[in-house]
């Protein structure tokens, strides 16, 4: 009986978005193909920090990849 009462007395904690969901949202946003429904879901109830951090990491990786590709192309000329 106490276990049941403990479960009902505690407010339900909202779980943050999973890693896969954040990654999908960042990639879809970067490509410009994210649906309005998904965008509203992303910004409605979650903290923006996972998306901000993932966006910064994605952008840094993208820039580094471009620099590496340019260096490789210029080295082969």
ABEGO torsion letter per residue (X at the ends): XAAAAAAAABBBBBBBBBAAAAAAAAAAAAAGABBAAAAAAAAAABBAAAAAAAAAAAAAAAAAAAAAAAAAAAAAX
